[in-house]
């Protein structure tokens, strides 16, 4: 499993989730529900923590444990791709999985998240130069897109095939 992105914090405790739900500011889409709360004096990240925090949840209504985990993984990846680049900082976000989340086509699921951010007024466009800078810095940290793992493999987790690319 990949390490969490340092630009997005996590909501971990129940009161944090309840605070976000308590604002009743949300957008419902076929693939997800996005709940949002602006940071205030009572609940905000500690100094030095990321300005965006994310919580994920999937109830039993979504399906069995396998389906719920798949839904959360898909929501986590959509958030990684969209929230980091386009969400307004200074907010807590909770992504709630729905029954269709695990099976919804990927482009539609990402489209649901984009539509939710725009509908709630939290979408921000960034220039292509900012995107390329963030991608370049991420590639430097991770060793680049074609980095070879220290064990001589390609790092794709296949476990078989030739050692070393």
C-alpha positions as CSV (number, residue, x, y, z in Angstrom):
1,X,0.0,0.0,0.0
2,X,1.3,3.5,-0.9
3,X,2.1,6.0,1.8
4,X,-0.5,8.7,2.4
5,X,0.0,11.9,0.5
6,X,1.6,14.6,2.7
7,X,-0.6,17.3,1.2
8,X,-3.9,15.7,2.5
9,X,-4.5,15.1,6.2
10,X,-6.9,12.5,7.5
11,X,-10.0,12.7,9.6
12,X,-9.7,9.8,12.1
13,X,-12.1,10.4,15.0
14,X,-15.8,10.2,15.1
15,X,-16.3,13.8,16.3
16,X,-14.4,15.1,13.3
17,X,-16.8,13.1,10.9
18,X,-19.8,14.3,12.9
19,X,-18.7,17.9,12.7
20,X,-18.4,17.7,8.9
21,X,-21.9,16.0,8.7
22,X,-23.3,18.6,11.1
23,X,-22.8,21.5,8.6
24,X,-25.3,19.8,6.3
25,X,-23.2,21.1,3.3
26,X,-23.1,18.2,0.9
27,X,-23.6,17.1,-2.7
28,X,-25.2,13.8,-3.6
29,X,-24.1,12.1,-6.8
30,X,-24.8,8.5,-8.1
31,X,-21.2,7.4,-7.2
32,X,-20.6,9.3,-4.0
33,X,-21.7,11.8,-1.4
34,X,-19.3,14.7,-0.7
35,X,-19.7,16.4,2.7
36,X,-17.7,19.6,3.4
37,X,-16.8,21.7,6.4
38,X,-14.7,24.9,6.5
39,X,-12.0,25.0,9.2
40,X,-12.8,27.2,12.2
41,X,-11.3,27.9,15.6
42,X,-12.7,24.8,17.2
43,X,-11.6,22.1,14.7
44,X,-8.7,22.9,12.5
45,X,-5.4,21.1,11.6
46,X,-2.5,21.7,13.9
47,X,0.2,24.1,12.6
48,X,2.3,22.4,10.0
49,X,-0.4,19.9,9.0
50,X,-2.0,19.9,5.5
51,X,-4.7,22.5,4.9
52,X,-7.0,19.8,3.4
53,X,-8.2,16.9,5.5
54,X,-10.1,13.8,4.1
55,X,-12.3,11.2,5.7
56,X,-13.7,8.1,3.9
57,X,-16.7,6.0,5.0
58,X,-18.7,3.1,3.6
59,X,-21.6,1.6,5.5
60,X,-22.8,-1.9,5.3
61,X,-25.5,-0.7,2.8
62,X,-22.7,-0.5,0.2
63,X,-22.0,-4.3,0.4
64,X,-19.9,-6.8,2.1
65,X,-16.4,-6.1,3.4
66,X,-14.8,-6.7,0.0
67,X,-17.1,-4.3,-1.8
68,X,-16.8,-1.7,1.0
69,X,-13.0,-1.8,0.8
70,X,-13.0,-1.6,-3.0
71,X,-15.3,1.5,-2.8
72,X,-13.0,3.2,-0.2
73,X,-9.9,2.5,-2.4
74,X,-11.6,4.0,-5.4
75,X,-12.7,7.0,-3.5
76,X,-9.2,7.4,-2.0
77,X,-7.6,7.4,-5.5
78,X,-10.2,9.8,-6.9
79,X,-9.5,12.2,-4.0
80,X,-5.8,11.8,-4.5
81,X,-6.2,12.8,-8.2
82,X,-8.8,15.6,-7.8
83,X,-8.7,17.1,-4.3
84,X,-5.0,17.7,-4.1
85,X,-5.0,19.7,-7.3
86,X,-8.4,21.3,-7.4
87,X,-10.0,21.6,-3.9
88,X,-10.0,24.8,-2.1
89,X,-7.7,24.6,1.0
90,X,-9.0,25.2,4.5
91,X,-11.7,22.5,4.4
92,X,-12.5,19.1,5.7
93,X,-14.0,16.6,3.2
94,X,-15.8,13.4,3.8
95,X,-16.4,11.0,0.9
96,X,-19.3,8.6,1.6
97,X,-19.5,5.5,-0.6
98,X,-22.8,4.6,-2.2
99,X,-24.0,1.3,-3.5
100,X,-22.8,2.2,-7.0
101,X,-19.3,3.4,-6.0
102,X,-17.5,0.0,-6.4
103,X,-18.9,-0.7,-9.9
104,X,-19.3,2.8,-11.3
105,X,-17.1,3.5,-14.4
106,X,-14.0,5.3,-13.3
107,X,-14.5,8.4,-15.5
108,X,-18.0,8.9,-14.1
109,X,-16.9,8.5,-10.5
110,X,-14.2,11.1,-11.0
111,X,-16.8,13.3,-12.8
112,X,-19.1,13.0,-9.8
113,X,-16.3,14.3,-7.5
114,X,-15.5,17.2,-9.9
115,X,-19.2,18.1,-10.2
116,X,-19.6,18.0,-6.4
117,X,-16.6,20.4,-5.9
118,X,-18.0,22.8,-8.5
119,X,-21.5,22.7,-7.1
120,X,-20.3,23.5,-3.6
121,X,-18.1,26.3,-4.9
122,X,-14.8,24.7,-3.8
123,X,-13.3,24.0,-7.3
124,X,-10.2,25.9,-8.1
125,X,-8.4,25.8,-11.5
126,X,-4.7,25.5,-11.4
127,X,-2.3,26.4,-14.2
128,X,-0.5,23.7,-16.0
129,X,2.9,25.0,-14.7
130,X,1.7,24.4,-11.1
131,X,0.6,20.8,-12.0
132,X,4.0,20.1,-13.7
133,X,5.9,21.5,-10.7
134,X,3.9,19.3,-8.3
135,X,4.4,16.2,-10.5
136,X,8.1,16.9,-10.9
137,X,8.6,17.2,-7.2
138,X,6.5,14.1,-6.5
139,X,8.6,12.1,-9.1
140,X,11.8,13.3,-7.5
141,X,10.7,12.1,-4.1
142,X,9.4,8.7,-5.5
143,X,12.3,8.2,-7.8
144,X,10.5,9.1,-11.0
145,X,7.8,7.3,-12.9
146,X,10.2,4.5,-14.2
147,X,12.1,4.0,-11.0
148,X,13.5,0.5,-10.4
149,X,12.9,-1.0,-7.0
150,X,15.9,-1.7,-4.7
151,X,15.4,-5.4,-5.1
152,X,16.2,-5.1,-8.8
153,X,12.6,-5.6,-10.0
154,X,10.4,-3.1,-11.7
155,X,8.4,-2.3,-8.5
156,X,5.1,-3.3,-10.1
157,X,4.5,-6.1,-7.6
158,X,4.1,-8.8,-10.2
159,X,6.6,-11.0,-8.4
160,X,7.5,-12.9,-11.6
161,X,9.4,-12.3,-14.8
162,X,12.8,-11.0,-15.3
163,X,14.7,-9.3,-12.5
164,X,15.8,-5.8,-13.5
165,X,14.4,-3.9,-16.4
